[in-house]
Amino acid sequence: MAFDKKSSLGFIDVASGKVRVMIMSIDKNSKFVLQGKSEVESVGYKGGKILDFDAFSNSINTALEIAEKQVGKNISDVVISLSDFKYKSYFLKSKIDLPFERKITDADIKKCTSNLSLNQTVNFDKETLVHVIPVEYIIDNNRVVDNPEGNFAKSLVIRYHIITVDSGMYSSLIKIFNSLNLNVRKVVASAYASSLSSLIDDDRQVGTLLIDIGKSTMSVAIFIDDKLCYNYSFPLGGDAITNTISKQMNVRFSEAERLKIRYGAKPPMALDFSDYINVYMIGDNGENDEREILKSDYLTVSSNATRSLFLIIKKYFEQEKVLSYINRVVVTGGGSKLSGIKDIISEVFSCPVRCAKPVKQEELSENFDDANYATLVGLFLFYKLKSVTDYTDFSLEGTERKNVFDRFMKFWMENFG
């Protein structure tokens, strides 16, 4: 089956641990077809910072070349996610008054959106716009509707969720893609992408906190009444647990990672207090010193380290006054596979927790049925759905708008609670 270059699109999940690439093409019947995939170590990039431009550029290029060889041609356009970026959320509203009561049209909705004012809230010297998502439609000042189009009214108010990223980090990454002759068609917030692939309809309704756990970052989003009402990124991930194990047990980072993967972070049970495991500690001469320790000693350290990580998130949402609206937690990403993490998160947030894999897609193979691919699959779904709920569409043209906000609303719940 032949595909031209313009019918193929690359989806790239950029994170500290891995660069993951998926290439999809559209056939003559407008069906999406998986053409290539790859996954390579991410070198020269950590926590949203490019530590080595050439090394990181080479990581992305290598991942692309592997996938492109499977396709048999180079691609020119990509949709990317920035898993380690510093995201910010803002809320604002825009209003239009109609000359008389009539049916609201799509043009009215677009006009209301075009009236959005940004520069008094978003500092475009430091932030770049990535999402403009409507979260509530109000007609005639008091009636909330799911979709205003077709309703008779004299006025329309739309409340929006604005998501931005740090401009310096963003610009550096875009330069890398430009240097590889790639056109970035859309940047998608990682938690938003992960939510598209991992949440079910019920999750979106009941008040769900999504946590995508990476190596150095946890991307989080809150959904209430089927709306993305919060998006944030914490500069802590699975490596923070490994670091704590390494320091408290006097073992090398690699040994701490091995222990974490093998034994997990479950709080010790009665059996663990009589069970011994082998650990390579750092001896007095700097060499590895193999010793037997109680398994319970390790599990106490690892479970406490994991609990501390999620207590930080809990405290943050307590300060933001949205904790009481979280009735369920869904965790995904590579860190969600840590044994015992589900029970610890449930204890911290006092609510049900599930570890989610991407929902199976007919266009994708079973190889994507893994929490590591939550963001990558979500990128594909973002494009496939072409959601009208993101008015930045699939271009970056809106990133330089210079308007004035009507009103900045700091917390979602202050407006909708």
PyMOL commands that set and color helices and strands:
alter all, ss='L'
color gray80, all
select helices_A, chain A and resi 5-7+53-71+106-114+167-179+190-198+201-206+238-249+253-263+270-273+295-319+323-325+334-337+341-349+366-368+371-385+397-400+412-416
alter helices_A, ss='H'
color red, helices_A
select strands_A, chain A and resi 8-14+18-26+32-41+45-46+49-50+77-82+87-103+127-139+143-145+152-166+183-188+208-213+218-224+227-234+276-282+288-294+328-332+353-355
alter strands_A, ss='S'
color yellow, strands_A
deselect
rebuild
show_as cartoon
